Amino acid sequence: MSKLASLSLLMALCVLAAACSPNLVTPPASEVPTSGDEELALQALTAFFDHLNAGRYPEATELYGGSYEVLIGYNPDLDPQDLAGLFRNGCTVNGLQCLEVRDARLQEQVPATGEYRFLVEFSTADGELFVRGPCCGATEEEMPSESEFLFTVVRGGDGEYRVQDLPVYVP
């Protein structure tokens, strides 16, 4: 066999071997395939924070199933039935961090209750990782900084998934 034919055959085998080799790149947690229900829960979580971040508070209230007690306490002058107003104040006045989800990964699933718990990271307005540092005079040792936060999403009786926790609070 001529050198040119041998070289061509070798190159073709290399291309074929490369095409058949497994992809060793691990996708980010937010791109890992999930079950249908887990995906719906994750979509509800992400949409909830997208709505809050964009100031679409009425839409966010539709994806929230937790308690409003804290927001009502923070806003005694607002009508407790004005759920969108409570979120608006929570995000703009009361210290809730209504940021975009940067990454979310399943921490735990409770099939019997339709409950999913996700560890979530957020992006700041300038695209950096959000980190909540020590608060209220505490040191880093007393209150270590956090960049991952646990959020629960539950499937309601109507089949819709709703976030159960308020956004991260920073005084």
Backbone as JSON, one array per atom type, in Angstrom:
{
  "sequence": "MSKLASLSLLMALCVLAAACSPNLVTPPASEVPTSGDEELALQALTAFFDHLNAGRYPEATELYGGSYEVLIGYNPDLDPQDLAGLFRNGCTVNGLQCLEVRDARLQEQVPATGEYRFLVEFSTADGELFVRGPCCGATEEEMPSESEFLFTVVRGGDGEYRVQDLPVYVP",
  "N": [[0.85, -1.17, 0.0], [0.52, 2.23, -0.76], [2.26, 5.1, 0.65], [0.62, 7.38, 0.79], [-1.98, 6.33, 0.62], [-1.98, 4.78, 2.93], [-1.65, 6.76, 4.89], [-4.02, 8.22, 4.47], [-5.91, 6.28, 5.14], [-5.27, 5.91, 7.85], [-5.89, 8.46, 8.87], [-8.64, 8.52, 8.39], [-9.47, 6.46, 10.08], [-8.79, 7.61, 12.56], [-10.55, 9.83, 12.63], [-12.98, 8.46, 12.64], [-12.74, 7.03, 15.06], [-12.66, 9.16, 16.88], [-15.21, 10.21, 16.52], [-16.76, 8.21, 17.56], [-16.11, 8.09, 20.22], [-16.95, 8.5, 23.72], [-18.68, 11.39, 25.01], [-17.02, 13.29, 27.22], [-17.48, 15.58, 28.59], [-19.1, 17.07, 31.23], [-22.37, 18.2, 31.56], [-23.64, 21.38, 32.81], [-25.41, 21.47, 35.98], [-27.99, 22.49, 35.63], [-28.58, 21.68, 33.08], [-28.72, 18.97, 33.05], [-30.48, 16.08, 32.15], [-33.79, 15.59, 33.38], [-36.48, 14.09, 35.29], [-39.92, 14.18, 34.17], [-41.72, 15.39, 36.07], [-39.9, 16.51, 37.88], [-38.66, 18.31, 36.18], [-40.8, 20.04, 35.63], [-41.19, 21.12, 38.18], [-38.74, 22.42, 38.52], [-38.94, 24.28, 36.42], [-41.06, 25.85, 37.38], [-39.87, 26.98, 39.65], [-37.74, 28.46, 38.5], [-39.18, 30.19, 36.79], [-40.68, 31.62, 38.7], [-38.67, 33.16, 40.02], [-37.71, 34.55, 37.78], [-39.95, 36.12, 37.14], [-40.18, 37.69, 39.5], [-37.71, 39.04, 39.42], [-38.01, 40.54, 37.13], [-40.0, 42.26, 37.86], [-42.61, 41.45, 37.56], [-44.86, 40.97, 39.42], [-47.61, 40.08, 39.9], [-47.67, 37.74, 38.29], [-45.71, 36.26, 39.55], [-46.92, 35.7, 42.01], [-48.69, 33.72, 41.32], [-47.12, 31.51, 41.14], [-46.29, 30.99, 43.65], [-46.61, 29.36, 46.71], [-46.27, 29.52, 49.38], [-46.14, 30.94, 52.73], [-47.34, 34.24, 53.47], [-46.93, 35.65, 55.71], [-44.54, 36.86, 56.79], [-44.05, 38.91, 54.92], [-46.4, 40.38, 55.22], [-46.07, 41.22, 57.83], [-43.8, 42.86, 57.51], [-44.91, 44.88, 56.05], [-47.12, 46.59, 57.18], [-48.82, 48.62, 56.35], [-49.87, 47.9, 53.94], [-52.55, 46.31, 52.17], [-53.28, 43.1, 53.23], [-54.26, 41.34, 51.37], [-53.23, 42.15, 48.99], [-51.28, 40.65, 47.25], [-49.4, 40.83, 45.16], [-48.45, 43.41, 45.62], [-47.26, 43.01, 48.11], [-45.11, 41.35, 47.39], [-43.82, 43.14, 45.64], [-42.98, 45.18, 47.42], [-41.44, 43.53, 49.07], [-39.32, 42.84, 47.38], [-38.28, 45.34, 46.62], [-38.1, 47.03, 48.82], [-37.97, 45.68, 51.32], [-35.74, 43.96, 51.52], [-35.64, 41.44, 50.3], [-33.98, 39.34, 48.05], [-34.45, 39.37, 44.89], [-33.48, 37.79, 42.56], [-32.04, 36.5, 39.45], [-32.1, 33.03, 38.67], [-29.15, 31.28, 38.7], [-28.11, 28.72, 38.75], [-29.57, 25.59, 39.44], [-30.04, 22.7, 41.3], [-31.28, 19.45, 41.95], [-31.8, 18.58, 45.24], [-33.26, 16.95, 46.92], [-35.99, 14.68, 46.66], [-39.38, 14.11, 47.37], [-41.47, 11.85, 46.69], [-44.02, 11.03, 47.63], [-45.28, 13.31, 48.55], [-45.08, 15.02, 46.45], [-43.03, 16.8, 46.47], [-40.17, 18.8, 45.9], [-36.82, 19.59, 46.54], [-34.53, 22.05, 45.93], [-31.15, 23.07, 45.51], [-30.06, 26.26, 45.09], [-28.35, 28.67, 43.16], [-27.74, 32.13, 42.63], [-27.6, 34.92, 40.33], [-26.08, 38.09, 40.43], [-27.06, 41.48, 39.55], [-25.04, 42.3, 37.85], [-24.15, 39.94, 36.82], [-22.51, 38.37, 38.37], [-21.8, 35.74, 40.79], [-24.13, 35.5, 43.36], [-23.5, 36.13, 46.73], [-24.27, 35.74, 50.04], [-23.13, 37.39, 52.72], [-21.76, 37.47, 56.12], [-23.97, 38.63, 58.68], [-25.23, 41.45, 60.45], [-23.18, 42.23, 62.27], [-21.89, 39.85, 62.82], [-19.1, 37.59, 62.55], [-17.2, 36.04, 59.85], [-16.59, 33.49, 60.68], [-18.53, 33.03, 62.64], [-20.86, 33.27, 61.19], [-20.87, 31.95, 58.36], [-20.32, 32.86, 54.91], [-22.74, 32.42, 52.28], [-23.61, 30.82, 49.22], [-25.32, 29.1, 48.09], [-28.71, 28.18, 48.24], [-31.52, 26.7, 49.8], [-34.53, 25.71, 48.33], [-37.94, 24.87, 48.31], [-40.25, 23.2, 46.27], [-43.55, 22.47, 45.58], [-46.06, 20.25, 44.45], [-49.3, 21.17, 43.91], [-52.8, 20.53, 44.77], [-54.1, 21.1, 42.44], [-52.41, 20.25, 40.54], [-50.39, 21.94, 39.76], [-47.09, 23.27, 40.16], [-45.58, 24.96, 42.88], [-43.52, 27.41, 44.42], [-42.34, 27.33, 47.73], [-40.93, 28.92, 49.44], [-39.8, 32.14, 50.47], [-37.81, 34.59, 48.67], [-34.22, 34.92, 49.15], [-33.19, 36.68, 52.03], [-31.7, 39.76, 52.83], [-30.64, 41.86, 55.25]],
  "CA": [[0.0, 0.0, 0.0], [1.34, 3.44, -0.84], [2.27, 5.94, 1.85], [-0.54, 8.28, 0.75], [-3.16, 5.53, 0.95], [-1.85, 4.41, 4.35], [-1.91, 7.98, 5.67], [-5.45, 8.52, 4.34], [-6.63, 5.27, 5.94], [-5.01, 6.22, 9.26], [-6.66, 9.66, 9.21], [-10.05, 8.14, 8.41], [-9.69, 5.7, 11.33], [-8.74, 8.57, 13.67], [-11.81, 10.58, 12.61], [-14.02, 7.52, 13.06], [-12.57, 6.76, 16.5], [-13.05, 10.36, 17.62], [-16.66, 10.35, 16.44], [-17.4, 7.16, 18.37], [-15.72, 8.16, 21.62], [-17.98, 9.13, 24.54], [-18.52, 12.78, 25.38], [-16.61, 13.3, 28.62], [-17.82, 16.87, 29.19], [-20.3, 16.99, 32.06], [-23.16, 19.42, 31.42], [-24.0, 22.02, 34.07], [-26.54, 20.83, 36.67], [-29.26, 22.96, 35.09], [-28.8, 21.07, 31.78], [-28.8, 17.53, 33.19], [-31.86, 15.64, 31.94], [-34.53, 15.33, 34.6], [-37.78, 13.48, 35.08], [-40.93, 15.16, 33.78], [-42.19, 16.16, 37.22], [-38.78, 17.32, 38.38], [-38.49, 19.4, 35.22], [-41.9, 21.0, 35.86], [-40.9, 21.81, 39.44], [-37.62, 23.33, 38.24], [-39.46, 25.37, 35.59], [-41.84, 26.74, 38.25], [-38.89, 27.7, 40.47], [-37.04, 29.43, 37.65], [-40.14, 31.21, 36.35], [-41.0, 32.44, 39.87], [-37.62, 34.15, 40.2], [-37.68, 35.41, 36.59], [-41.03, 37.11, 37.3], [-39.8, 38.64, 40.55], [-36.59, 39.85, 38.96], [-38.5, 41.46, 36.08], [-41.05, 43.11, 38.4], [-43.92, 40.9, 37.21], [-45.28, 40.43, 40.72], [-48.83, 39.26, 39.83], [-47.32, 36.43, 37.75], [-44.94, 35.54, 40.58], [-47.82, 35.2, 43.05], [-49.32, 32.49, 40.83], [-46.15, 30.43, 41.29], [-45.88, 30.96, 45.06], [-47.58, 28.66, 47.54], [-45.85, 29.61, 50.78], [-46.79, 31.9, 53.63], [-47.11, 35.67, 53.27], [-46.88, 36.27, 57.05], [-43.38, 37.73, 56.94], [-44.26, 40.1, 54.1], [-47.48, 41.15, 55.85], [-45.44, 41.86, 59.0], [-42.91, 43.91, 57.04], [-45.67, 45.9, 55.33], [-48.41, 46.73, 57.85], [-49.68, 49.6, 55.68], [-50.44, 47.3, 52.72], [-53.65, 45.36, 52.3], [-52.73, 41.75, 53.22], [-54.73, 40.62, 50.18], [-52.48, 42.65, 47.83], [-50.12, 39.76, 47.21], [-48.41, 41.4, 44.25], [-47.86, 44.55, 46.33], [-46.37, 42.48, 49.14], [-43.87, 40.94, 46.72], [-43.15, 44.34, 45.14], [-42.26, 45.77, 48.55], [-40.42, 42.58, 49.51], [-38.17, 42.9, 46.48], [-37.75, 46.68, 46.42], [-37.96, 47.78, 50.06], [-37.79, 44.86, 52.52], [-34.49, 43.2, 51.56], [-35.63, 40.17, 49.59], [-33.1, 39.36, 46.88], [-35.24, 38.81, 43.79], [-32.44, 37.64, 41.55], [-32.21, 35.43, 38.47], [-31.48, 31.75, 39.0], [-27.91, 31.01, 37.96], [-28.03, 27.27, 38.66], [-30.4, 24.89, 40.42], [-29.91, 21.24, 41.2], [-32.13, 18.72, 42.87], [-31.18, 18.13, 46.49], [-34.07, 15.87, 47.48], [-37.34, 14.53, 46.12], [-40.28, 13.34, 48.23], [-42.54, 11.51, 45.75], [-45.33, 10.89, 48.27], [-45.89, 14.63, 48.73], [-44.87, 15.83, 45.26], [-42.15, 17.88, 46.93], [-38.81, 18.81, 45.39], [-35.96, 20.58, 47.19], [-33.44, 22.42, 45.04], [-30.11, 23.99, 45.91], [-30.1, 27.29, 44.05], [-27.41, 29.78, 43.13], [-28.32, 33.27, 41.93], [-26.69, 35.89, 39.72], [-26.33, 39.5, 40.74], [-27.43, 42.26, 38.36], [-23.89, 42.37, 36.94], [-23.81, 38.6, 36.35], [-21.64, 37.65, 39.31], [-22.45, 34.84, 41.73], [-24.61, 36.16, 44.58], [-23.03, 35.54, 47.98], [-24.75, 36.45, 51.24], [-22.08, 37.37, 53.73], [-22.2, 37.55, 57.52], [-24.95, 39.68, 58.94], [-25.55, 42.05, 61.75], [-22.02, 42.26, 63.14], [-21.28, 38.53, 62.98], [-17.89, 37.35, 61.77], [-17.29, 34.96, 58.87], [-16.57, 32.24, 61.45], [-19.82, 32.89, 63.33], [-21.93, 33.17, 60.19], [-20.16, 31.85, 57.08], [-20.99, 33.31, 53.69], [-23.49, 31.39, 51.56], [-23.93, 31.09, 47.82], [-26.36, 28.12, 47.72], [-29.87, 28.33, 49.11], [-32.47, 25.62, 49.61], [-35.9, 26.11, 48.02], [-38.87, 23.76, 48.16], [-41.31, 23.36, 45.29], [-44.54, 21.42, 45.87], [-47.18, 20.1, 43.52], [-50.57, 21.4, 44.6], [-53.94, 19.7, 44.41], [-54.49, 21.41, 41.05], [-51.37, 19.71, 39.66], [-49.39, 22.96, 39.46], [-45.98, 23.37, 41.11], [-45.43, 26.29, 43.47], [-42.4, 27.63, 45.33], [-42.84, 27.45, 49.09], [-40.04, 29.77, 50.24], [-39.54, 33.51, 50.01], [-36.44, 34.8, 48.23], [-33.18, 35.14, 50.17], [-33.32, 37.98, 52.71], [-30.49, 40.44, 53.28], [-31.08, 43.08, 55.97]],
  "C": [[0.9, 1.24, 0.0], [1.24, 4.24, 0.45], [1.05, 6.84, 1.91], [-1.81, 7.52, 1.12], [-3.14, 5.13, 2.42], [-2.18, 5.6, 5.25], [-3.39, 8.34, 5.63], [-6.29, 7.56, 5.17], [-6.47, 5.55, 7.42], [-5.82, 7.43, 9.7], [-8.14, 9.34, 9.29], [-10.37, 7.35, 9.68], [-9.68, 6.62, 12.55], [-10.05, 9.36, 13.77], [-12.95, 9.7, 13.1], [-13.94, 7.24, 14.55], [-13.0, 7.96, 17.33], [-14.57, 10.53, 17.63], [-17.38, 9.35, 17.33], [-17.06, 7.24, 19.85], [-16.8, 8.86, 22.43], [-17.64, 10.58, 24.83], [-18.21, 12.84, 26.86], [-16.91, 14.63, 29.31], [-19.12, 16.71, 29.96], [-21.09, 18.28, 31.93], [-23.41, 20.06, 32.78], [-25.25, 21.37, 34.66], [-27.88, 21.24, 36.07], [-29.58, 22.34, 33.73], [-28.9, 19.55, 31.86], [-30.25, 17.1, 32.99], [-32.53, 15.26, 33.26], [-35.82, 14.61, 34.26], [-38.78, 14.57, 34.72], [-41.4, 16.02, 34.93], [-41.09, 17.04, 37.8], [-38.56, 18.52, 37.47], [-39.57, 20.46, 35.4], [-41.67, 21.79, 37.15], [-39.77, 22.82, 39.24], [-38.07, 24.52, 37.4], [-40.26, 26.36, 36.44], [-40.9, 27.59, 39.1], [-38.21, 28.8, 39.67], [-37.97, 30.55, 37.19], [-40.52, 32.15, 37.48], [-39.95, 33.54, 40.04], [-37.47, 35.06, 38.98], [-38.74, 36.5, 36.71], [-40.68, 38.14, 38.36], [-38.72, 39.59, 40.07], [-37.02, 40.89, 37.94], [-39.61, 42.39, 36.59], [-42.45, 42.67, 38.01], [-44.5, 40.18, 38.44], [-46.59, 39.65, 40.67], [-48.55, 37.85, 39.3], [-46.57, 35.59, 38.78], [-45.87, 34.96, 41.65], [-48.51, 33.91, 42.63], [-48.42, 31.28, 41.0], [-45.66, 30.29, 42.73], [-46.98, 30.31, 45.88], [-47.25, 28.72, 49.02], [-46.62, 30.67, 51.54], [-46.39, 33.33, 53.28], [-46.93, 36.39, 54.61], [-45.73, 37.25, 57.22], [-43.58, 39.02, 56.15], [-45.37, 40.98, 54.67], [-46.92, 41.89, 57.06], [-44.53, 43.01, 58.61], [-43.67, 45.11, 56.48], [-47.05, 46.11, 55.95], [-49.36, 47.72, 57.18], [-50.3, 49.07, 54.38], [-51.59, 46.38, 53.07], [-53.06, 43.95, 52.24], [-53.19, 40.91, 52.03], [-54.02, 41.07, 48.9], [-51.17, 41.88, 47.73], [-49.02, 40.29, 46.3], [-47.7, 42.6, 44.91], [-46.91, 44.1, 47.43], [-45.05, 42.03, 48.53], [-43.11, 42.15, 46.19], [-42.34, 44.98, 46.27], [-41.15, 44.84, 49.05], [-39.15, 42.7, 48.69], [-37.52, 44.27, 46.4], [-37.47, 47.44, 47.7], [-37.47, 46.91, 51.23], [-36.54, 43.98, 52.54], [-34.52, 41.82, 50.94], [-34.78, 40.32, 48.33], [-33.79, 38.63, 45.73], [-34.37, 38.74, 42.54], [-32.76, 36.51, 40.57], [-31.5, 34.17, 38.96], [-30.27, 31.55, 38.1], [-27.79, 29.51, 37.71], [-28.94, 26.69, 39.75], [-30.23, 23.4, 40.21], [-30.73, 20.59, 42.29], [-31.32, 18.24, 44.06], [-31.91, 16.91, 47.02], [-35.44, 15.88, 46.82], [-38.13, 13.66, 47.08], [-41.51, 13.0, 47.39], [-43.93, 11.47, 46.39], [-46.04, 12.24, 48.4], [-45.76, 15.52, 47.5], [-43.95, 17.0, 45.54], [-40.74, 17.69, 46.36], [-38.04, 19.9, 46.12], [-34.73, 20.8, 46.3], [-32.44, 23.3, 45.76], [-29.94, 24.98, 44.77], [-28.99, 28.3, 44.26], [-28.05, 30.88, 42.29], [-27.22, 34.13, 41.33], [-27.08, 37.28, 40.16], [-26.68, 40.22, 39.44], [-26.28, 42.36, 37.36], [-23.37, 40.99, 36.53], [-22.9, 37.79, 37.25], [-22.47, 36.71, 40.19], [-22.86, 35.63, 42.97], [-24.1, 35.39, 45.79], [-23.57, 36.39, 49.12], [-23.69, 36.26, 52.31], [-22.65, 37.41, 55.14], [-23.1, 38.77, 57.74], [-24.81, 40.23, 60.35], [-24.4, 42.0, 62.75], [-21.35, 40.92, 63.37], [-20.02, 38.43, 62.13], [-18.14, 36.21, 60.78], [-17.31, 33.6, 59.58], [-17.91, 31.98, 62.13], [-20.97, 32.65, 62.35], [-21.28, 33.14, 58.8], [-21.01, 32.33, 55.9], [-21.65, 32.13, 53.0], [-23.69, 31.82, 50.12], [-24.97, 30.1, 47.3], [-27.48, 28.2, 48.75], [-30.89, 27.26, 48.76], [-33.87, 26.17, 49.39], [-36.73, 24.86, 47.77], [-39.95, 24.13, 47.16], [-42.25, 22.17, 45.47], [-45.63, 21.43, 44.8], [-48.48, 20.21, 44.31], [-51.66, 20.45, 44.12], [-54.42, 19.94, 42.99], [-53.46, 20.91, 40.04], [-50.27, 20.69, 39.31], [-48.32, 22.98, 40.56], [-45.83, 24.81, 41.57], [-44.25, 26.31, 44.45], [-42.96, 27.9, 46.72], [-42.05, 28.45, 49.95], [-39.9, 31.15, 49.62], [-38.11, 33.61, 49.52], [-35.5, 35.06, 49.42], [-33.34, 36.55, 50.72], [-31.93, 38.49, 53.09], [-30.93, 41.73, 53.95], [-30.39, 44.34, 55.46]]
}
